Amino acid sequence: MRARTPSRDQIIEALHQLGLHLPTTVQDVIRVHRLLTKTKHPDRFRLPGRKAHATEEMKRINQARTLLMDHLDDFLRTYKWRWTPRGCVRCCAAYRDIWPLDPRD
């Protein structure tokens, strides 16, 4: 059973936690998650403080990946977005007039 559908802001926040912007695909999420895991995994650190920080960071990264793997395709089908030379229109407050917030959020 799938969890309830996240809001657009939750999807965008998850993308940003992985360093991604629209347009993106599930394959991009997988690729970036693998790269982040190689550099941020707690087993790479010996000092307890750094290991604890890396553990918390990996939890956030894994939660973002799970959310995106479950809901990214539905999100891209449901909501229309535009791509400009400056980047993702949803990520920048200056573009809210192009892609306004959904009143249901």
Biopython code that builds the backbone (N, CA, C, O; Angstrom):
import numpy as np
from Bio.PDB.StructureBuilder import StructureBuilder

atoms = [
    (1, "MET", "N", (0.837, -1.181, 0.000)),
    (1, "MET", "CA", (0.000, 0.000, 0.000)),
    (1, "MET", "C", (0.877, 1.238, 0.000)),
    (1, "MET", "O", (1.807, 1.342, 0.800)),
    (2, "ARG", "N", (0.592, 2.168, -0.881)),
    (2, "ARG", "CA", (1.384, 3.388, -1.001)),
    (2, "ARG", "C", (0.980, 4.388, 0.077)),
    (2, "ARG", "O", (-0.168, 4.431, 0.519)),
    (3, "ALA", "N", (1.942, 5.176, 0.475)),
    (3, "ALA", "CA", (1.671, 6.251, 1.422)),
    (3, "ALA", "C", (0.852, 7.325, 0.718)),
    (3, "ALA", "O", (0.732, 7.336, -0.507)),
    (4, "ARG", "N", (0.287, 8.232, 1.526)),
    (4, "ARG", "CA", (-0.506, 9.287, 0.911)),
    (4, "ARG", "C", (0.373, 10.138, 0.004)),
    (4, "ARG", "O", (1.583, 10.235, 0.205)),
    (5, "THR", "N", (-0.238, 10.738, -0.975)),
    (5, "THR", "CA", (0.487, 11.516, -1.969)),
    (5, "THR", "C", (1.095, 12.763, -1.327)),
    (5, "THR", "O", (0.388, 13.532, -0.676)),
    (6, "PRO", "N", (2.391, 12.965, -1.506)),
    (6, "PRO", "CA", (3.032, 14.159, -0.937)),
    (6, "PRO", "C", (2.684, 15.407, -1.738)),
    (6, "PRO", "O", (2.281, 15.325, -2.898)),
    (7, "SER", "N", (2.845, 16.549, -1.106)),
    (7, "SER", "CA", (2.578, 17.815, -1.794)),
    (7, "SER", "C", (3.711, 18.121, -2.769)),
    (7, "SER", "O", (4.760, 17.477, -2.751)),
    (8, "ARG", "N", (3.478, 19.106, -3.609)),
    (8, "ARG", "CA", (4.527, 19.516, -4.554)),
    (8, "ARG", "C", (5.763, 19.993, -3.805)),
    (8, "ARG", "O", (6.889, 19.692, -4.200)),
    (9, "ASP", "N", (5.553, 20.737, -2.722)),
    (9, "ASP", "CA", (6.696, 21.244, -1.970)),
    (9, "ASP", "C", (7.542, 20.112, -1.392)),
    (9, "ASP", "O", (8.768, 20.218, -1.340)),
    (10, "GLN", "N", (6.901, 19.038, -0.959)),
    (10, "GLN", "CA", (7.648, 17.895, -0.431)),
    (10, "GLN", "C", (8.472, 17.222, -1.530)),
    (10, "GLN", "O", (9.610, 16.815, -1.295)),
    (11, "ILE", "N", (7.902, 17.108, -2.719)),
    (11, "ILE", "CA", (8.644, 16.520, -3.842)),
    (11, "ILE", "C", (9.835, 17.404, -4.198)),
    (11, "ILE", "O", (10.945, 16.904, -4.379)),
    (12, "ILE", "N", (9.615, 18.716, -4.301)),
    (12, "ILE", "CA", (10.696, 19.631, -4.654)),
    (12, "ILE", "C", (11.776, 19.615, -3.579)),
    (12, "ILE", "O", (12.965, 19.637, -3.897)),
    (13, "GLU", "N", (11.378, 19.577, -2.321)),
    (13, "GLU", "CA", (12.355, 19.515, -1.226)),
    (13, "GLU", "C", (13.179, 18.237, -1.309)),
    (13, "GLU", "O", (14.391, 18.269, -1.097)),
    (14, "ALA", "N", (12.540, 17.118, -1.613)),
    (14, "ALA", "CA", (13.266, 15.853, -1.761)),
    (14, "ALA", "C", (14.249, 15.927, -2.931)),
    (14, "ALA", "O", (15.373, 15.434, -2.828)),
    (15, "LEU", "N", (13.832, 16.536, -4.034)),
    (15, "LEU", "CA", (14.742, 16.712, -5.169)),
    (15, "LEU", "C", (15.952, 17.543, -4.760)),
    (15, "LEU", "O", (17.087, 17.210, -5.101)),
    (16, "HIS", "N", (15.706, 18.622, -4.031)),
    (16, "HIS", "CA", (16.801, 19.504, -3.629)),
    (16, "HIS", "C", (17.728, 18.834, -2.623)),
    (16, "HIS", "O", (18.927, 19.112, -2.620)),
    (17, "GLN", "N", (17.202, 17.957, -1.769)),
    (17, "GLN", "CA", (18.062, 17.236, -0.832)),
    (17, "GLN", "C", (19.059, 16.351, -1.573)),
    (17, "GLN", "O", (20.166, 16.108, -1.094)),
    (18, "LEU", "N", (18.657, 15.880, -2.734)),
    (18, "LEU", "CA", (19.572, 15.070, -3.546)),
    (18, "LEU", "C", (20.373, 15.921, -4.525)),
    (18, "LEU", "O", (21.223, 15.403, -5.248)),
    (19, "GLY", "N", (20.104, 17.220, -4.550)),
    (19, "GLY", "CA", (20.826, 18.099, -5.462)),
    (19, "GLY", "C", (20.269, 18.076, -6.871)),
    (19, "GLY", "O", (20.982, 18.398, -7.822)),
    (20, "LEU", "N", (19.015, 17.705, -7.022)),
    (20, "LEU", "CA", (18.380, 17.621, -8.339)),
    (20, "LEU", "C", (17.371, 18.746, -8.521)),
    (20, "LEU", "O", (16.859, 19.307, -7.552)),
    (21, "HIS", "N", (17.098, 19.061, -9.770)),
    (21, "HIS", "CA", (16.077, 20.034, -10.147)),
    (21, "HIS", "C", (15.277, 19.442, -11.297)),
    (21, "HIS", "O", (15.729, 18.519, -11.975)),
    (22, "LEU", "N", (14.104, 19.976, -11.505)),
    (22, "LEU", "CA", (13.311, 19.555, -12.656)),
    (22, "LEU", "C", (13.946, 20.084, -13.927)),
    (22, "LEU", "O", (14.525, 21.169, -13.874)),
    (23, "PRO", "N", (13.890, 19.433, -15.022)),
    (23, "PRO", "CA", (13.318, 18.116, -15.243)),
    (23, "PRO", "C", (14.286, 17.028, -14.804)),
    (23, "PRO", "O", (15.499, 17.161, -14.972)),
    (24, "THR", "N", (13.759, 15.977, -14.255)),
    (24, "THR", "CA", (14.571, 14.852, -13.805)),
    (24, "THR", "C", (13.783, 13.567, -13.988)),
    (24, "THR", "O", (12.576, 13.605, -14.228)),
    (25, "THR", "N", (14.449, 12.446, -13.880)),
    (25, "THR", "CA", (13.810, 11.148, -14.033)),
    (25, "THR", "C", (14.174, 10.269, -12.846)),
    (25, "THR", "O", (15.031, 10.618, -12.034)),
    (26, "VAL", "N", (13.513, 9.137, -12.760)),
    (26, "VAL", "CA", (13.821, 8.171, -11.703)),
    (26, "VAL", "C", (15.261, 7.675, -11.858)),
    (26, "VAL", "O", (15.936, 7.424, -10.860)),
    (27, "GLN", "N", (15.730, 7.534, -13.085)),
    (27, "GLN", "CA", (17.110, 7.102, -13.307)),
    (27, "GLN", "C", (18.102, 8.126, -12.752)),
    (27, "GLN", "O", (19.151, 7.751, -12.231)),
    (28, "ASP", "N", (17.776, 9.411, -12.862)),
    (28, "ASP", "CA", (18.626, 10.450, -12.267)),
    (28, "ASP", "C", (18.659, 10.324, -10.752)),
    (28, "ASP", "O", (19.709, 10.498, -10.132)),
    (29, "VAL", "N", (17.526, 10.025, -10.163)),
    (29, "VAL", "CA", (17.459, 9.851, -8.708)),
    (29, "VAL", "C", (18.345, 8.684, -8.279)),
    (29, "VAL", "O", (19.092, 8.796, -7.307)),
    (30, "ILE", "N", (18.266, 7.582, -8.988)),
    (30, "ILE", "CA", (19.083, 6.408, -8.662)),
    (30, "ILE", "C", (20.571, 6.736, -8.800)),
    (30, "ILE", "O", (21.372, 6.395, -7.929)),
    (31, "ARG", "N", (20.929, 7.395, -9.894)),
    (31, "ARG", "CA", (22.336, 7.729, -10.145)),
    (31, "ARG", "C", (22.892, 8.643, -9.055)),
    (31, "ARG", "O", (23.975, 8.394, -8.527)),
    (32, "VAL", "N", (22.156, 9.694, -8.722)),
    (32, "VAL", "CA", (22.629, 10.644, -7.720)),
    (32, "VAL", "C", (22.674, 9.997, -6.339)),
    (32, "VAL", "O", (23.589, 10.266, -5.561)),
    (33, "HIS", "N", (21.707, 9.157, -6.032)),
    (33, "HIS", "CA", (21.710, 8.475, -4.740)),
    (33, "HIS", "C", (22.953, 7.596, -4.600)),
    (33, "HIS", "O", (23.572, 7.566, -3.537)),
    (34, "ARG", "N", (23.315, 6.893, -5.649)),
    (34, "ARG", "CA", (24.532, 6.059, -5.596)),
    (34, "ARG", "C", (25.780, 6.913, -5.368)),
    (34, "ARG", "O", (26.654, 6.546, -4.583)),
    (35, "LEU", "N", (25.855, 8.040, -6.051)),
    (35, "LEU", "CA", (27.011, 8.920, -5.878)),
    (35, "LEU", "C", (27.079, 9.477, -4.461)),
    (35, "LEU", "O", (28.150, 9.517, -3.856)),
    (36, "LEU", "N", (25.940, 9.904, -3.934)),
    (36, "LEU", "CA", (25.920, 10.436, -2.571)),
    (36, "LEU", "C", (26.251, 9.362, -1.542)),
    (36, "LEU", "O", (26.917, 9.637, -0.544)),
    (37, "THR", "N", (25.789, 8.146, -1.785)),
    (37, "THR", "CA", (26.074, 7.054, -0.862)),
    (37, "THR", "C", (27.569, 6.757, -0.821)),
    (37, "THR", "O", (28.110, 6.450, 0.242)),
    (38, "LYS", "N", (28.229, 6.844, -1.946)),
    (38, "LYS", "CA", (29.672, 6.584, -1.973)),
    (38, "LYS", "C", (30.448, 7.618, -1.166)),
    (38, "LYS", "O", (31.468, 7.283, -0.564)),
    (39, "THR", "N", (29.991, 8.862, -1.141)),
    (39, "THR", "CA", (30.741, 9.916, -0.461)),
    (39, "THR", "C", (30.269, 10.188, 0.958)),
    (39, "THR", "O", (31.053, 10.663, 1.780)),
    (40, "LYS", "N", (29.008, 9.899, 1.268)),
    (40, "LYS", "CA", (28.448, 10.294, 2.563)),
    (40, "LYS", "C", (28.155, 9.130, 3.502)),
    (40, "LYS", "O", (27.666, 9.357, 4.609)),
    (41, "HIS", "N", (28.432, 7.909, 3.106)),
    (41, "HIS", "CA", (28.095, 6.757, 3.932)),
    (41, "HIS", "C", (28.853, 6.808, 5.260)),
    (41, "HIS", "O", (30.042, 7.126, 5.271)),
    (42, "PRO", "N", (28.190, 6.503, 6.378)),
    (42, "PRO", "CA", (28.837, 6.577, 7.696)),
    (42, "PRO", "C", (30.058, 5.675, 7.850)),
    (42, "PRO", "O", (30.941, 5.978, 8.652)),
    (43, "ASP", "N", (30.130, 4.588, 7.110)),
    (43, "ASP", "CA", (31.277, 3.680, 7.221)),
    (43, "ASP", "C", (32.569, 4.318, 6.712)),
    (43, "ASP", "O", (33.652, 3.789, 6.959)),
    (44, "ARG", "N", (32.475, 5.420, 6.022)),
    (44, "ARG", "CA", (33.672, 6.104, 5.525)),
    (44, "ARG", "C", (34.350, 6.953, 6.594)),
    (44, "ARG", "O", (35.461, 7.438, 6.379)),
    (45, "PHE", "N", (33.699, 7.144, 7.748)),
    (45, "PHE", "CA", (34.213, 8.031, 8.782)),
    (45, "PHE", "C", (34.565, 7.240, 10.038)),
    (45, "PHE", "O", (33.895, 6.269, 10.388)),
    (46, "ARG", "N", (35.641, 7.681, 10.712)),
    (46, "ARG", "CA", (36.070, 7.006, 11.935)),
    (46, "ARG", "C", (35.687, 7.766, 13.193)),
    (46, "ARG", "O", (35.344, 7.153, 14.204)),
    (47, "LEU", "N", (35.740, 9.082, 13.146)),
    (47, "LEU", "CA", (35.420, 9.874, 14.325)),
    (47, "LEU", "C", (33.924, 9.773, 14.642)),
    (47, "LEU", "O", (33.091, 9.874, 13.741)),
    (48, "PRO", "N", (33.585, 9.573, 15.914)),
    (48, "PRO", "CA", (32.171, 9.376, 16.280)),
    (48, "PRO", "C", (31.267, 10.542, 15.883)),
    (48, "PRO", "O", (30.134, 10.318, 15.458)),
    (49, "GLY", "N", (31.738, 11.763, 16.010)),
    (49, "GLY", "CA", (30.920, 12.917, 15.644)),
    (49, "GLY", "C", (30.616, 12.955, 14.160)),
    (49, "GLY", "O", (29.482, 13.199, 13.750)),
    (50, "ARG", "N", (31.637, 12.714, 13.367)),
    (50, "ARG", "CA", (31.430, 12.712, 11.912)),
    (50, "ARG", "C", (30.565, 11.536, 11.474)),
    (50, "ARG", "O", (29.740, 11.659, 10.568)),
    (51, "LYS", "N", (30.766, 10.393, 12.128)),
    (51, "LYS", "CA", (29.955, 9.209, 11.801)),
    (51, "LYS", "C", (28.483, 9.467, 12.131)),
    (51, "LYS", "O", (27.599, 9.083, 11.365)),
    (52, "ALA", "N", (28.217, 10.118, 13.273)),
    (52, "ALA", "CA", (26.837, 10.424, 13.651)),
    (52, "ALA", "C", (26.213, 11.413, 12.667)),
    (52, "ALA", "O", (25.054, 11.260, 12.281)),
    (53, "HIS", "N", (26.976, 12.421, 12.266)),
    (53, "HIS", "CA", (26.475, 13.390, 11.286)),
    (53, "HIS", "C", (26.182, 12.703, 9.952)),
    (53, "HIS", "O", (25.151, 12.960, 9.331)),
    (54, "ALA", "N", (27.081, 11.838, 9.519)),
    (54, "ALA", "CA", (26.888, 11.119, 8.253)),
    (54, "ALA", "C", (25.674, 10.191, 8.331)),
    (54, "ALA", "O", (24.967, 10.007, 7.341)),
    (55, "THR", "N", (25.435, 9.611, 9.505)),
    (55, "THR", "CA", (24.271, 8.738, 9.673)),
    (55, "THR", "C", (22.980, 9.526, 9.493)),
    (55, "THR", "O", (22.068, 9.076, 8.799)),
    (56, "GLU", "N", (22.899, 10.697, 10.111)),
    (56, "GLU", "CA", (21.710, 11.537, 9.967)),
    (56, "GLU", "C", (21.538, 12.006, 8.516)),
    (56, "GLU", "O", (20.422, 12.048, 7.998)),
    (57, "GLU", "N", (22.636, 12.350, 7.881)),
    (57, "GLU", "CA", (22.567, 12.792, 6.488)),
    (57, "GLU", "C", (22.105, 11.660, 5.576)),
    (57, "GLU", "O", (21.313, 11.889, 4.662)),
    (58, "MET", "N", (22.587, 10.455, 5.810)),
    (58, "MET", "CA", (22.159, 9.311, 5.002)),
    (58, "MET", "C", (20.681, 9.012, 5.214)),
    (58, "MET", "O", (19.994, 8.602, 4.279)),
    (59, "LYS", "N", (20.186, 9.211, 6.428)),
    (59, "LYS", "CA", (18.756, 9.017, 6.669)),
    (59, "LYS", "C", (17.933, 9.972, 5.816)),
    (59, "LYS", "O", (16.934, 9.578, 5.214)),
    (60, "ARG", "N", (18.362, 11.241, 5.770)),
    (60, "ARG", "CA", (17.649, 12.232, 4.953)),
    (60, "ARG", "C", (17.733, 11.877, 3.471)),
    (60, "ARG", "O", (16.741, 11.972, 2.749)),
    (61, "ILE", "N", (18.908, 11.470, 3.025)),
    (61, "ILE", "CA", (19.099, 11.106, 1.621)),
    (61, "ILE", "C", (18.230, 9.902, 1.256)),
    (61, "ILE", "O", (17.598, 9.886, 0.199)),
    (62, "ASN", "N", (18.199, 8.901, 2.127)),
    (62, "ASN", "CA", (17.401, 7.699, 1.857)),
    (62, "ASN", "C", (15.909, 7.999, 1.873)),
    (62, "ASN", "O", (15.162, 7.443, 1.068)),
    (63, "GLN", "N", (15.458, 8.875, 2.781)),
    (63, "GLN", "CA", (14.046, 9.249, 2.809)),
    (63, "GLN", "C", (13.663, 9.990, 1.534)),
    (63, "GLN", "O", (12.594, 9.751, 0.972)),
    (64, "ALA", "N", (14.534, 10.891, 1.074)),
    (64, "ALA", "CA", (14.267, 11.627, -0.161)),
    (64, "ALA", "C", (14.196, 10.669, -1.339)),
    (64, "ALA", "O", (13.311, 10.797, -2.186)),
    (65, "ARG", "N", (15.112, 9.714, -1.407)),
    (65, "ARG", "CA", (15.110, 8.735, -2.501)),
    (65, "ARG", "C", (13.828, 7.910, -2.485)),
    (65, "ARG", "O", (13.214, 7.696, -3.530)),
    (66, "THR", "N", (13.423, 7.448, -1.312)),
    (66, "THR", "CA", (12.210, 6.641, -1.210)),
    (66, "THR", "C", (10.984, 7.421, -1.665)),
    (66, "THR", "O", (10.158, 6.905, -2.417)),
    (67, "LEU", "N", (10.868, 8.659, -1.211)),
    (67, "LEU", "CA", (9.750, 9.498, -1.607)),
    (67, "LEU", "C", (9.719, 9.692, -3.121)),
    (67, "LEU", "O", (8.660, 9.591, -3.741)),
    (68, "LEU", "N", (10.875, 9.970, -3.712)),
    (68, "LEU", "CA", (10.931, 10.218, -5.153)),
    (68, "LEU", "C", (10.692, 8.943, -5.958)),
    (68, "LEU", "O", (10.031, 8.981, -6.996)),
    (69, "MET", "N", (11.216, 7.836, -5.497)),
    (69, "MET", "CA", (11.003, 6.580, -6.223)),
    (69, "MET", "C", (9.521, 6.215, -6.244)),
    (69, "MET", "O", (9.026, 5.665, -7.229)),
    (70, "ASP", "N", (8.814, 6.522, -5.155)),
    (70, "ASP", "CA", (7.401, 6.171, -5.070)),
    (70, "ASP", "C", (6.498, 7.144, -5.820)),
    (70, "ASP", "O", (5.461, 6.737, -6.343)),
    (71, "HIS", "N", (6.873, 8.430, -5.882)),
    (71, "HIS", "CA", (5.922, 9.434, -6.340)),
    (71, "HIS", "C", (6.388, 10.328, -7.486)),
    (71, "HIS", "O", (5.588, 11.128, -7.972)),
    (72, "LEU", "N", (7.621, 10.238, -7.939)),
    (72, "LEU", "CA", (8.104, 11.173, -8.959)),
    (72, "LEU", "C", (7.356, 11.050, -10.283)),
    (72, "LEU", "O", (6.973, 12.060, -10.872)),
    (73, "ASP", "N", (7.147, 9.831, -10.752)),
    (73, "ASP", "CA", (6.456, 9.658, -12.033)),
    (73, "ASP", "C", (5.031, 10.210, -11.984)),
    (73, "ASP", "O", (4.584, 10.869, -12.923)),
    (74, "ASP", "N", (4.321, 9.938, -10.887)),
    (74, "ASP", "CA", (2.968, 10.476, -10.743)),
    (74, "ASP", "C", (2.997, 12.001, -10.701)),
    (74, "ASP", "O", (2.143, 12.661, -11.293)),
    (75, "PHE", "N", (3.977, 12.552, -10.002)),
    (75, "PHE", "CA", (4.111, 14.002, -9.894)),
    (75, "PHE", "C", (4.323, 14.636, -11.264)),
    (75, "PHE", "O", (3.686, 15.639, -11.589)),
    (76, "LEU", "N", (5.211, 14.059, -12.068)),
    (76, "LEU", "CA", (5.505, 14.617, -13.386)),
    (76, "LEU", "C", (4.318, 14.484, -14.333)),
    (76, "LEU", "O", (4.121, 15.334, -15.202)),
    (77, "ARG", "N", (3.523, 13.420, -14.173)),
    (77, "ARG", "CA", (2.325, 13.258, -15.000)),
    (77, "ARG", "C", (1.223, 14.219, -14.578)),
    (77, "ARG", "O", (0.501, 14.745, -15.425)),
    (78, "THR", "N", (1.089, 14.450, -13.286)),
    (78, "THR", "CA", (-0.011, 15.257, -12.759)),
    (78, "THR", "C", (0.205, 16.745, -12.973)),
    (78, "THR", "O", (-0.695, 17.452, -13.426)),
    (79, "TYR", "N", (1.401, 17.218, -12.645)),
    (79, "TYR", "CA", (1.675, 18.648, -12.680)),
    (79, "TYR", "C", (2.505, 19.001, -13.902)),
    (79, "TYR", "O", (3.484, 18.328, -14.226)),
    (80, "LYS", "N", (2.104, 20.041, -14.556)),
    (80, "LYS", "CA", (2.869, 20.535, -15.695)),
    (80, "LYS", "C", (3.921, 21.505, -15.183)),
    (80, "LYS", "O", (3.646, 22.316, -14.298)),
    (81, "TRP", "N", (5.092, 21.426, -15.721)),
    (81, "TRP", "CA", (6.167, 22.334, -15.347)),
    (81, "TRP", "C", (6.809, 22.844, -16.600)),
    (81, "TRP", "O", (6.647, 22.271, -17.677)),
    (82, "ARG", "N", (7.538, 23.920, -16.459)),
    (82, "ARG", "CA", (8.275, 24.494, -17.594)),
    (82, "ARG", "C", (9.735, 24.594, -17.232)),
    (82, "ARG", "O", (10.103, 24.817, -16.079)),
    (83, "TRP", "N", (10.541, 24.427, -18.229)),
    (83, "TRP", "CA", (11.989, 24.525, -18.065)),
    (83, "TRP", "C", (12.443, 25.780, -18.783)),
    (83, "TRP", "O", (12.059, 26.012, -19.930)),
    (84, "THR", "N", (13.259, 26.595, -18.123)),
    (84, "THR", "CA", (13.802, 27.802, -18.739)),
    (84, "THR", "C", (15.314, 27.699, -18.726)),
    (84, "THR", "O", (15.863, 26.848, -18.026)),
    (85, "PRO", "N", (16.003, 28.542, -19.480)),
    (85, "PRO", "CA", (17.469, 28.494, -19.451)),
    (85, "PRO", "C", (18.044, 28.730, -18.053)),
    (85, "PRO", "O", (19.162, 28.304, -17.766)),
    (86, "ARG", "N", (17.282, 29.412, -17.172)),
    (86, "ARG", "CA", (17.779, 29.669, -15.821)),
    (86, "ARG", "C", (17.553, 28.504, -14.872)),
    (86, "ARG", "O", (18.149, 28.474, -13.795)),
    (87, "GLY", "N", (16.720, 27.554, -15.233)),
    (87, "GLY", "CA", (16.514, 26.395, -14.366)),
    (87, "GLY", "C", (15.054, 26.077, -14.147)),
    (87, "GLY", "O", (14.183, 26.478, -14.919)),
    (88, "CYS", "N", (14.812, 25.359, -13.095)),
    (88, "CYS", "CA", (13.484, 24.874, -12.758)),
    (88, "CYS", "C", (12.598, 26.029, -12.334)),
    (88, "CYS", "O", (12.969, 26.809, -11.457)),
    (89, "VAL", "N", (11.441, 26.146, -12.944)),
    (89, "VAL", "CA", (10.557, 27.256, -12.617)),
    (89, "VAL", "C", (9.949, 27.100, -11.235)),
    (89, "VAL", "O", (9.577, 28.105, -10.629)),
    (90, "ARG", "N", (9.832, 25.906, -10.715)),
    (90, "ARG", "CA", (9.221, 25.697, -9.403)),
    (90, "ARG", "C", (10.207, 26.025, -8.289)),
    (90, "ARG", "O", (9.787, 26.361, -7.182)),
    (91, "CYS", "N", (11.466, 25.938, -8.545)),
    (91, "CYS", "CA", (12.468, 26.148, -7.513)),
    (91, "CYS", "C", (12.718, 27.617, -7.231)),
    (91, "CYS", "O", (13.231, 27.962, -6.167)),
    (92, "CYS", "N", (12.373, 28.470, -8.147)),
    (92, "CYS", "CA", (12.710, 29.877, -8.015)),
    (92, "CYS", "C", (11.448, 30.697, -7.760)),
    (92, "CYS", "O", (10.477, 30.596, -8.510)),
    (93, "ALA", "N", (11.462, 31.494, -6.717)),
    (93, "ALA", "CA", (10.288, 32.296, -6.355)),
    (93, "ALA", "C", (9.920, 33.290, -7.450)),
    (93, "ALA", "O", (8.762, 33.699, -7.541)),
    (94, "ALA", "N", (10.868, 33.683, -8.273)),
    (94, "ALA", "CA", (10.595, 34.643, -9.334)),
    (94, "ALA", "C", (9.669, 34.060, -10.398)),
    (94, "ALA", "O", (9.047, 34.811, -11.149)),
    (95, "TYR", "N", (9.569, 32.742, -10.474)),
    (95, "TYR", "CA", (8.756, 32.116, -11.507)),
    (95, "TYR", "C", (7.386, 31.684, -11.000)),
    (95, "TYR", "O", (6.688, 30.957, -11.708)),
    (96, "ARG", "N", (6.978, 32.091, -9.825)),
    (96, "ARG", "CA", (5.685, 31.643, -9.290)),
    (96, "ARG", "C", (4.519, 32.079, -10.169)),
    (96, "ARG", "O", (3.474, 31.428, -10.169)),
    (97, "ASP", "N", (4.681, 33.167, -10.917)),
    (97, "ASP", "CA", (3.592, 33.582, -11.804)),
    (97, "ASP", "C", (3.476, 32.646, -13.003)),
    (97, "ASP", "O", (2.394, 32.521, -13.576)),
    (98, "ILE", "N", (4.566, 31.987, -13.395)),
    (98, "ILE", "CA", (4.524, 31.044, -14.510)),
    (98, "ILE", "C", (3.876, 29.733, -14.061)),
    (98, "ILE", "O", (3.069, 29.148, -14.783)),
    (99, "TRP", "N", (4.244, 29.281, -12.857)),
    (99, "TRP", "CA", (3.731, 28.018, -12.341)),
    (99, "TRP", "C", (3.261, 28.251, -10.922)),
    (99, "TRP", "O", (3.995, 27.953, -9.980)),
    (100, "PRO", "N", (2.047, 28.782, -10.738)),
    (100, "PRO", "CA", (1.596, 29.179, -9.405)),
    (100, "PRO", "C", (1.432, 27.984, -8.478)),
    (100, "PRO", "O", (1.305, 26.840, -8.915)),
    (101, "LEU", "N", (1.439, 28.282, -7.200)),
    (101, "LEU", "CA", (1.233, 27.235, -6.197)),
    (101, "LEU", "C", (-0.166, 26.650, -6.332)),
    (101, "LEU", "O", (-1.119, 27.353, -6.667)),
    (102, "ASP", "N", (-0.269, 25.396, -6.076)),
    (102, "ASP", "CA", (-1.553, 24.727, -6.111)),
    (102, "ASP", "C", (-2.307, 25.077, -4.821)),
    (102, "ASP", "O", (-1.756, 24.882, -3.737)),
    (103, "PRO", "N", (-3.530, 25.580, -4.895)),
    (103, "PRO", "CA", (-4.253, 25.949, -3.679)),
    (103, "PRO", "C", (-4.574, 24.756, -2.793)),
    (103, "PRO", "O", (-4.905, 24.926, -1.619)),
    (104, "ARG", "N", (-4.480, 23.544, -3.346)),
    (104, "ARG", "CA", (-4.741, 22.345, -2.545)),
    (104, "ARG", "C", (-3.570, 22.000, -1.642)),
    (104, "ARG", "O", (-3.735, 21.203, -0.719)),
    (105, "ASP", "N", (-2.382, 22.575, -1.875)),
    (105, "ASP", "CA", (-1.209, 22.262, -1.053)),
    (105, "ASP", "C", (-1.335, 22.878, 0.316)),
    (105, "ASP", "O", (-0.441, 22.722, 1.148)),
]
sb = StructureBuilder()
sb.init_structure("model")
sb.init_model(0)
sb.init_chain("A")
sb.init_seg("    ")
for serial, (resi, resn, name, xyz) in enumerate(atoms, 1):
    if name == "N":
        sb.init_residue(resn, " ", resi, " ")
    sb.init_atom(name, np.array(xyz, "f"), 0.0, 1.0, " ", f" {name:<3s}", serial, name[0])
structure = sb.get_structure()
